[in-house]
């Protein structure tokens, strides 16, 4: 099944990676690696992760306090947001 990252989700990832890189050199790349691993796991088994709102599911990113919010459609996985766990849910719910 193909995966589509909405532009907002791509921006979420880039913003977080920049922040982590500023905290420690190389940490931004580590964040990107963990996000890639999580996206691959979603692609392999999209219904593995729990539904958290309507038909939106969340997969947690290992080592980092982020969730990947996505929907499984008939022929694609749509990634809506990649957000820090402390963010208010309305921030990603508005994107659904």
C-alpha positions as CSV (number, residue, x, y, z in Angstrom):
1,X,0.0,0.0,0.0
2,X,1.4,3.4,-0.9
3,X,2.0,6.1,1.7
4,X,1.4,9.8,1.3
5,X,2.7,12.4,3.7
6,X,0.7,15.6,3.7
7,X,2.9,18.7,3.4
8,X,2.0,19.6,7.0
9,X,3.4,16.3,8.2
10,X,6.6,16.7,6.2
11,X,6.9,20.2,7.8
12,X,6.4,18.7,11.3
13,X,9.2,16.2,10.7
14,X,11.6,18.9,9.3
15,X,10.9,21.3,12.2
16,X,11.5,18.6,14.8
17,X,14.7,17.4,13.2
18,X,16.0,20.9,13.1
19,X,15.2,21.4,16.8
20,X,16.9,18.1,17.8
21,X,19.9,18.9,15.6
22,X,20.3,22.3,17.5
23,X,20.2,20.4,20.8
24,X,23.0,18.0,19.8
25,X,24.8,17.4,16.5
26,X,23.6,14.2,14.9
27,X,20.4,14.0,17.0
28,X,18.3,15.4,14.2
29,X,19.5,12.5,12.0
30,X,18.7,10.0,14.7
31,X,15.2,11.4,14.9
32,X,14.8,11.1,11.1
33,X,16.0,7.5,11.3
34,X,13.5,6.6,14.0
35,X,10.7,8.3,12.1
36,X,11.6,6.4,8.9
37,X,11.6,3.1,10.9
38,X,8.2,3.9,12.3
39,X,6.8,4.9,8.8
40,X,8.1,1.6,7.5
41,X,6.4,-0.3,10.3
42,X,3.1,1.5,9.5
43,X,3.5,0.6,5.8
44,X,4.1,-3.0,6.7
45,X,1.0,-3.3,9.0
46,X,-1.1,-0.1,8.9
47,X,-3.9,-1.6,11.1
48,X,-1.5,-2.6,13.9
49,X,-1.6,0.8,15.7
50,X,-4.6,2.0,17.7
51,X,-7.4,4.3,16.5
52,X,-7.2,7.5,18.6
53,X,-9.8,9.8,17.0
54,X,-12.4,9.0,14.4
55,X,-10.5,6.8,11.8
56,X,-7.1,8.3,12.7
57,X,-4.4,6.0,14.1
58,X,-1.3,6.8,16.0
59,X,2.1,5.1,16.0
60,X,4.7,6.2,18.6
61,X,8.2,6.9,17.5
62,X,10.8,4.9,19.4
63,X,13.2,7.0,21.6
64,X,11.4,10.3,20.9
65,X,8.2,11.6,22.4
66,X,6.4,11.9,19.0
67,X,3.4,10.3,17.5
68,X,2.7,9.7,13.8
69,X,-1.0,10.3,13.1
70,X,-2.4,8.7,9.9
71,X,-5.5,7.3,8.2
72,X,-5.8,4.0,6.3
73,X,-7.8,4.6,3.1
74,X,-8.8,2.1,0.5
75,X,-5.5,2.3,-1.5
76,X,-3.2,4.5,0.6
77,X,-1.9,5.5,4.0
78,X,-2.3,9.2,4.6
79,X,0.1,10.7,7.2
80,X,-1.7,13.7,8.7
81,X,0.8,14.8,11.4
82,X,4.0,14.0,13.3
83,X,3.7,15.7,16.6
84,X,5.2,15.8,20.1
85,X,3.1,14.0,22.7
86,X,2.7,17.2,24.7
87,X,1.0,19.0,21.9
88,X,-2.8,19.5,22.4
89,X,-4.7,17.0,20.3
90,X,-6.7,19.7,18.6
91,X,-3.5,20.6,16.6
92,X,-3.5,17.4,14.6
93,X,-7.3,16.8,14.9
94,X,-7.9,20.0,12.8
95,X,-6.0,18.3,10.0
96,X,-8.3,15.3,9.7
